[in-house]
Amino acid sequence: MSDLKKRIYGAIKKPQIMPLATVTEDEKPWVRYITGWGSEDLTIRFITSLQSRKVGQIKRNPEVHLTCGAQTAESTENYLQISGRARFTTDKKERQRFWKDELKAYFSGPDDPTYCICVIKPYRIESYGMTQSGPEVWESD
């Protein structure tokens, strides 16, 4: 794994608040916060409802954009801009794997028919640092 990929994984591996941008039915950008986390292959996941507005938007246009790494004004030293394509899964193993009791406020359980996982496969990630003149860029093969 390259040094850049290791640093990107280090920045996304823990759950965090991320602004997620999608495209509306009338081709306008729409941004909302999600709680996302990444795996070693840089795939990002978050939990949502199949009935949410973002699901409809992503079904029409799977292109999404995320920003992460800067949670406060003091922590903006390093951050990521992530472009990717999203899809949803209701795979039983995935739903069991990510289920937490805190989700009972939104879903009846891991078998709730509206509970799903959004899976984002990045194809371009720009890593910014306050001491850099421009971003370091990771692109998928």
N, C-alpha and C positions, 0 to 999 in steps of 0.2 A: 504494500500500500504506500502510495507517495506521501511525502510530508504534508502537502496541501490537503490531500484527502483525509489524512489522520486529524489535522486541525479542524477540518469541516465536521468530521464525525464527532470530535470532542465538543463542538459547539452545538450539535443537534441531538446528542444521545439522551439527554435528560428532558423530561416533559417541560414545556415552556409555552408561554403565550406568544403567538405569532399572528401578525396580520396576514390574512389570506385574501387575495384578489381573484375574482372570477369575472365573467362577462355576462351581463343580463340579456334577456330576450331581445331588447332593442339595442344591443351592441354597446352598452355603457359599462364602464368598470364598476365593480361593487366590492368593497373591502369590509371584512369583519374579522374579529379575533377568534382564533381557535386555540386549543391546547394541543400542540403537536410534539412529536418526538421522532428521532431518526434511528435507523439501524446502520450497521457497519457498511452496507452497500449504498448508503445515503438515501434510501427510501424513507419517506416521511409518512407517518400515519396520524390520523386523529379520528375520534369517535363522533358520530353524528346520527341524526334521524333521517330515514329515507324520505320523510315528509318535509324536510327542511328546504328552504329556498335555494341554498347552495347546491343541493343534490340536483334539482332541476336545471340549474345553470350549468353545472358540470356535465350533465348528460347531453346538453345541447352543444357545449363547447368545453372539452376537457383541458384546455390550456389554463394554467393557474400560475400565480406568482406569490411567493412568500418572502417575508423579511424576518430575520431572527438574529438574536445575539445582543441586542441593545434593549434591556428592560427598563433602564432609567437613564436620565440625562448623563449621569456620572459613568454609566457603563457603555457608552457609545464608542469606546476605543476600537473595538472589533465587531463587525457585523456581517451578515450574509444576505445576498439577494439571490433568490432561488427561482428559476423558471422550470416548470415541469408539466407533466400531463397526469391528470387524476382519473381514478376509477373508484368504484365502490365494491365492497365484498360483504356478503352475508355468510361466508363460509363458517361452518360451525366451529372448527378448530380456531380460526382467527377470533371469532366472537368470544369464545371461552378464554382464550389467551389474554385478551385485553379487558375482560370484565373486572370491574371493581364494585364493591358494595355501594360506593358513593353514587354510582350511576342509577341506583334505584329511585332517585328523585326524578329521573327522566324516562326510565324503561322498567318494565316489570321484571326483567331478568335477561340473561344472555340469549334466551330463545325468543325474546320480544321481536315480533316481525318488523318493527320499525328501526331496530338497533342495527347499525352497520359501521363498518370501518372504511374510511376514505384512505386510499393508498396513492401517494404521489411519487412518481418516478422522475427525479430531476434530470434534465438534460444539460443544464448550464447553471453553475453556481459561481457567483462573484464574491470573493472574500475581500473585505475592506478593512484597513487599519489606519489609525490616525497618523501613523508615521510613514505611510505609503503615499506615493504620488498617484497611484491608480490601483485598480483591483487586481488580485491574482485570480485567474479563471480556471475552473475545472469544467470539463465537458465530457459527457458520456461518450462511449465508443460507438 
